[in-house]
Amino acid sequence: MKVLSRSIVVLFLLTVGCSQPETSVPIPAPSPPVVLVPLTGTLQPQGTNTYQFTLAQTGYVEVTLIGIGPPPTVTVELGIGAPTATEVCSVIYKVNAQAGPVAQIVGTGLAGPICVTIRDVGALSGPVIYALTVAHP
């Protein structure tokens, strides 16, 4: 019953909000990525590698695993988040991915520090080398 009443309240608020003339405030579009940071490394079985960046302004962030292996089809976890006071990456979003030409993580990053992780999901039997890029404003 509570869910139904909340839905009615939300619907009512949306209806009231929509009936007001031209009261919307335009939201500026985030800046497109203009900085491309290439990263390479070796990922150990059960390991995690972390990279930290500072975004000068809010804008689109893209993380692309462009190569890994052998084998080149191994699946790893890519994550993005915010560094903590102890320099650990507090991952906000993660995805299991294989290498490819299309960004596996695309989103809007707020100005300030961010971090990117690459982690073994249990698929590695030995160390693998990888290449990834982080594009940001």
Contact map, one row per residue, 1 for C-alpha under 8 A:
11111000000000000000000000000000000000000000000000000000000000000000000000000000000000000000000000000000000000000000000000000000000000000
11111100000000000000000000000000000000000000000000000000000000000000000000000000000000000000000000000000000000000000000000000000000000000
11111110000000000000000000000000000000000000000000000000000000000000000000000000000000000000000000000000000000000000000000000000000000000
11111111000000000000000000000000000000000000000000000000000000000000000000000000000000000000000000000000000000000000000000000000000000000
11111111100000000000000000000000000000000000000000000000000000000000000000000000000000000000000000000000000000000000000000000000000000000
01111111110000000000000000000000000000000000000000000000000000000000000000000000000000000000000000000000000000000000000000000000000000000
00111111111000000000000000000000000000000000000000000000000000000000000000000000000000000000000000000000000000000000000000000000000000000
00011111111100000000000000000000000000000000000000000000000000000000000000000000000000000000000000000000000000000000000000000000000000000
00001111111110000000000000000000000000000000000000000000000000000000000000000000000000000000000000000000000000000000000000000000000000000
00000111111111000000000000000000000000000000000000000000000000000000000000000000000000000000000000000000000000000000000000000000000000000
00000011111111100000000000000000000000000000000000000000000000000000000000000000000000000000000000000000000000000000000000000000000000000
00000001111111110000000000000000000000000000000000000000000000000000000000000000000000000000000000000000000000000000000000000000000000000
00000000111111111000000000000000000000000000000000000000000000000000000000000000000000000000000000000000000000000000000000000000000000000
00000000011111111100000000000000000000000000000000000000000000000000000000000000000000000000000000000000000000000000000000000000000000000
00000000001111111110000000000000000000000000000000000000000000000000000000000000000000000000000000000000000000000000000000000000000000000
00000000000111111111000000000000000000000000000000000000000000000000000000000000000000000000000000000000000000000000000000000000000000000
00000000000011111111000000000000000000000000000000000000000000000000000000000000000000000000000000000000000000000000000000000000000000000
00000000000001111111100000000000000000000000000000000000000000000000000000000000000000000000000000000000000000000000000000000000000000000
00000000000000111111100000000000000000000000000000000000000000000000000000000000000000000000000000000000000000000000000000000000000000000
00000000000000011111111000000000000000000000000000000000000000000000000000000000000000000000000000000000000000000000000000000000000000000
00000000000000000111111000000000000000000000000000000000000000000000000000000000000000000000000000000000000000000000000000000000000000000
00000000000000000001111100000000000000000000000000000000000000000000000000000000000000000000000000000000000000000000000000000000000000000
00000000000000000001111110000000000000000000000000000000000000000000000000000000000000000000000000000000000000000000000000000000000000000
00000000000000000000011111000000000000000000000000000000000000000000000000000000000000000000000000000000000000000000000000000000000000000
00000000000000000000001111100000000000000000000000000000000000000000000000000000000000000000000000000000000000000000000000000000000000000
00000000000000000000000111110000000000000000000000000000000000000000000000000000000000000000000000000000000000000000000000000000000000000
00000000000000000000000011111000000000000000000000000000000000000000000000000000000000000000000000000000000000000000000000000000000000000
00000000000000000000000001111100000000000000000000000000000000000000000000000000000000000000000000000000000000000000000000000000000000000
00000000000000000000000000111110000000000000000000000000000000000000000000000000000000000000000000000000000000000000000000000000000000000
00000000000000000000000000011111000000000000000000000000011100000000000000000000000000000000000000000000000100000000000000000000000000000
00000000000000000000000000001111100000000000000000000000111100000000000000000000000000000000000000000000000000000000000000000000000000001
00000000000000000000000000000111110000000000000000000000001110000000000000000000000000000000000000000000000000000000000000000000000000011
00000000000000000000000000000011111100000000000000000000001111000000000000000000000000000000000000000000000000000000000000000000000000111
00000000000000000000000000000001111100000000000000000000000000000000000000000000000000000000000000000000000000000000000000000000000000111
00000000000000000000000000000000111110000000000000000000000000000000000000000000000000000000000000000000000000000000000000000000000000111
00000000000000000000000000000000111111000000000000000000000000000000000000000000000000000000000000000000000000000000000000000000000011110
00000000000000000000000000000000001111100000000000000000000000000000000000000000000000000000000000000000000000000000000000000000000011100
00000000000000000000000000000000000111110000000000000000000000000000000000000000000000000000000000000000000000000000000000000000001111000
00000000000000000000000000000000000011111000000000000000000000000000000000000000000000000000000000000000000000000000000000000000001111000
00000000000000000000000000000000000001111100000000000000000000000000000000000000000000000000000000000000000000000000000000000000111100000
00000000000000000000000000000000000000111110000000000000000000000000000000000000000000000000000000000000000000000000000000000000111000000
00000000000000000000000000000000000000011111000000000000000000000000000000000000000000000000000000000000000000000000000000000011110000000
00000000000000000000000000000000000000001111101110000000000000000000000000000000000000000000000000000000000000000000011100000011110000000
00000000000000000000000000000000000000000111111100000000000000000000000000000000000000000000000000000000000000000000000100010111000000000
00000000000000000000000000000000000000000011111000000000000000000000000000000000000000000000000000000000000000000000000101111110000000000
00000000000000000000000000000000000000000001111100000000000000000000000000000000000000000000000000000000000000000000001111010000000000000
00000000000000000000000000000000000000000011111110000000000000000000000000000000000000000000000000000000000000000000001100000000000000000
00000000000000000000000000000000000000000011011111000000000000000000000000000000000000000000000000000000000000000000111100000000000000000
00000000000000000000000000000000000000000010001111100000000000000000000000000000000000000000000000000000000000000000111000000000000000000
00000000000000000000000000000000000000000000000111110000000000000000000000000000000000001000000000000000000000000011110000000000000000000
00000000000000000000000000000000000000000000000011111000000000000000000000000000000000000000000000000000000000000011100000000000000000000
00000000000000000000000000000000000000000000000001111100000000000000000000000000001000000000000000000000000000001111000000000000000000000
00000000000000000000000000000000000000000000000000111110000000000000000000000000000000000000000000000000000000001110000000000000000000000
00000000000000000000000000000000000000000000000000011111000000000000000000000000000000000000000000000000000000111100000000000000000000000
00000000000000000000000000000000000000000000000000001111110000000000000000000000000000000000000000000000000011111100000000000000000000011
00000000000000000000000000000000000000000000000000000111110000000000000000000000000000000000000000000000000000110000000000000000000000001
00000000000000000000000000000010000000000000000000000011111000000000000000000000000000000000000000000000000001110000000000000000000000001
00000000000000000000000000000110000000000000000000000011111100000000000000000000000000000000000000000000000111100000000000000000000000001
00000000000000000000000000000111100000000000000000000000111110000000000000000000000000000000000000000000000111100000000000000000000000011
00000000000000000000000000000111100000000000000000000000011111000000000000000000000000000000000000000000011110000000000000000000000000111
00000000000000000000000000000001100000000000000000000000001111100000000000000000000000000000000000000000111110000000000000000000000001111
00000000000000000000000000000000100000000000000000000000000111110000000000000000000000000000000000000011111000000000000000000000000011110
00000000000000000000000000000000000000000000000000000000000011111000000000000000000000000000000000000011110000000000000000000000000111100
00000000000000000000000000000000000000000000000000000000000001111100000000000000000000000000000000111111100000000000000000000000000111000
00000000000000000000000000000000000000000000000000000000000000111111000000000000000000000000000011111011000000000000000000000000011110000
00000000000000000000000000000000000000000000000000000000000000011111000000000000000000000000000000111000000000000000000000000000011110000
00000000000000000000000000000000000000000000000000000000000000001111100100000000000000000000000000110000000000000000000000000000011100000
00000000000000000000000000000000000000000000000000000000000000001111111111000000000000000000000000100000000000000000000000000001111000000
00000000000000000000000000000000000000000000000000000000000000000011111111000000000000000000000000000000000000000000000000000001110000000
00000000000000000000000000000000000000000000000000000000000000000001111111000000000000000000000000000000000000000000000000000001100000000
00000000000000000000000000000000000000000000000000000000000000000001111111000000000000000000000000000000000000000000000000000000000000000
00000000000000000000000000000000000000000000000000000000000000000011111111000000000000000000000001100000000000000000000000000000000000000
00000000000000000000000000000000000000000000000000000000000000000001111111100000000000000000000001100000000000000000000000000000000000000
00000000000000000000000000000000000000000000000000000000000000000001111111110000000000000000000001100000000000000000000000110000000000000
00000000000000000000000000000000000000000000000000000000000000000000000011111000000000000000000111100000000000000000000110100000000000000
00000000000000000000000000000000000000000000000000000000000000000000000001111100000000000000000111000000000000000000011110100000000000000
00000000000000000000000000000000000000000000000000000000000000000000000000111110000000000000011110000000000000000000111110000000000000000
00000000000000000000000000000000000000000000000000000000000000000000000000011111000000000000011110000001100000000001111000000000000000000
00000000000000000000000000000000000000000000000000000000000000000000000000001111100000000011111000000000000000000001110000000000000000000
00000000000000000000000000000000000000000000000000000000000000000000000000000111110000001011110000000000000000000111100000000000000000000
00000000000000000000000000000000000000000000000000000000000000000000000000000011111000001111100000000000000000000111000000000000000000000
00000000000000000000000000000000000000000000000000000000000000000000000000000001111100001111000000000000000000001110000000000000000000000
00000000000000000000000000000000000000000000000000010000000000000000000000000000111111111100000000000000000000001110000000000000000000000
00000000000000000000000000000000000000000000000000000000000000000000000000000000011111111100000000000000000000000000000000000000000000000
00000000000000000000000000000000000000000000000000000000000000000000000000000000001111110000000000000000000000000000000000000000000000000
00000000000000000000000000000000000000000000000000000000000000000000000000000000001111110000000000000000000000000000000000000000000000000
00000000000000000000000000000000000000000000000000000000000000000000000000000000001111111000000000000000000000000000000000000000000000000
00000000000000000000000000000000000000000000000000000000000000000000000000000000001111111100000000000000000000000000000000000000000000000
00000000000000000000000000000000000000000000000001000000000000000000000000000001111100111110000000000000000000000011100000000000000000000
00000000000000000000000000000000000000000000000000000000000000000000000000000000111100011111000000000000000000000000000000000000000000000
00000000000000000000000000000000000000000000000000000000000000000000000000000011110000001111110000000000000000000011100000000000000000000
00000000000000000000000000000000000000000000000000000000000000000000000000000011110000000111110000000000000000000000000000000000000000000
00000000000000000000000000000000000000000000000000000000000000000000000000000011100000000011111000000000000000000000000000000000000000000
00000000000000000000000000000000000000000000000000000000000000000000000000001111000000000011111100000000100000000000000000000000000000000
00000000000000000000000000000000000000000000000000000000000000000000000000001110000000000000111110000001100000000000000000000000000000000
00000000000000000000000000000000000000000000000000000000000000000000000000111100000000000000011111000000000000000000000000000000000000000
00000000000000000000000000000000000000000000000000000000000000001000000000111100000000000000001111100001000000000000000000000000000000000
00000000000000000000000000000000000000000000000000000000000000001000000111110000000000000000000111110000000000000000000000000000000000000
00000000000000000000000000000000000000000000000000000000000000011111000111100000000000000000000011111000000000000000000000000000000000000
00000000000000000000000000000000000000000000000000000000000000011110000000000000000000000000000001111110000000000000000000000000000000000
00000000000000000000000000000000000000000000000000000000000000011100000000000000000000000000000000111110000000000000000000000000000000000
00000000000000000000000000000000000000000000000000000000000000010000000000000000000000000000000000011111000000000000000000000000000000000
00000000000000000000000000000000000000000000000000000000000001111000000000000000000000000000000000011111110000000000000000000000000000000
00000000000000000000000000000000000000000000000000000000000001111000000000000100000000000000001010000111110000000000000000000000000000000
00000000000000000000000000000000000000000000000000000000000011110000000000000100000000000000011000000011111000000000000000000000000000000
00000000000000000000000000000000000000000000000000000000000111100000000000000000000000000000000000000011111100000000000000000000000000000
00000000000000000000000000000000000000000000000000000000000111000000000000000000000000000000000000000000111110000000000000000000000000000
00000000000000000000000000000100000000000000000000000000011110000000000000000000000000000000000000000000011111000000000000000000000000000
00000000000000000000000000000000000000000000000000000010011110000000000000000000000000000000000000000000001111100100000000000000000000000
00000000000000000000000000000000000000000000000000000010111000000000000000000000000000000000000000000000000111110000000000000000000000000
00000000000000000000000000000000000000000000000000000111111000000000000000000000000000000000000000000000000011111000000000000000000000000
00000000000000000000000000000000000000000000000000000111100000000000000000000000000000000000000000000000000001111100000000000000000000000
00000000000000000000000000000000000000000000000000011110000000000000000000000000011000000000000000000000000000111110000000000000000000000
00000000000000000000000000000000000000000000000000011110000000000000000000000001111000000000000000000000000010011111000000000000000000000
00000000000000000000000000000000000000000000000001111000000000000000000000000001111000001010000000000000000000001111100000000000000000000
00000000000000000000000000000000000000000000000001110000000000000000000000000111100000001010000000000000000000000111110000000000000000000
00000000000000000000000000000000000000000000000111100000000000000000000000001111000000001010000000000000000000000011111000000000000000000
00000000000000000000000000000000000000000010000111000000000000000000000000011110000000000000000000000000000000000001111100000000000000000
00000000000000000000000000000000000000000010011110000000000000000000000000011100000000000000000000000000000000000000111110000000000000000
00000000000000000000000000000000000000000011111100000000000000000000000000111000000000000000000000000000000000000000011111110000000000000
00000000000000000000000000000000000000000000010000000000000000000000000000111000000000000000000000000000000000000000001111110000000000000
00000000000000000000000000000000000000000000110000000000000000000000000000000000000000000000000000000000000000000000000111110000000000000
00000000000000000000000000000000000000000000100000000000000000000000000001110000000000000000000000000000000000000000000111111000000000000
00000000000000000000000000000000000000000001110000000000000000000000000001000000000000000000000000000000000000000000000111111111000000000
00000000000000000000000000000000000000000000100000000000000000000000000000000000000000000000000000000000000000000000000000111110000000000
00000000000000000000000000000000000000000001100000000000000000000000000000000000000000000000000000000000000000000000000000011111000000000
00000000000000000000000000000000000000000111100000000000000000000000000000000000000000000000000000000000000000000000000000011111100000000
00000000000000000000000000000000000000000111000000000000000000000001110000000000000000000000000000000000000000000000000000010111110000000
00000000000000000000000000000000000000011110000000000000000000000001110000000000000000000000000000000000000000000000000000000011111000000
00000000000000000000000000000000000000011110000000000000000000001111100000000000000000000000000000000000000000000000000000000001111100000
00000000000000000000000000000000000001111000000000000000000000001111000000000000000000000000000000000000000000000000000000000000111110000
00000000000000000000000000000000000001110000000000000000000000111110000000000000000000000000000000000000000000000000000000000000011111000
00000000000000000000000000000000000111100000000000000000000001111100000000000000000000000000000000000000000000000000000000000000001111100
00000000000000000000000000000000000111100000000000000000000011110000000000000000000000000000000000000000000000000000000000000000000111110
00000000000000000000000000000000111110000000000000000000000111100000000000000000000000000000000000000000000000000000000000000000000011111
00000000000000000000000000000001111100000000000000000010001111000000000000000000000000000000000000000000000000000000000000000000000001111
00000000000000000000000000000011111000000000000000000011111110000000000000000000000000000000000000000000000000000000000000000000000000111
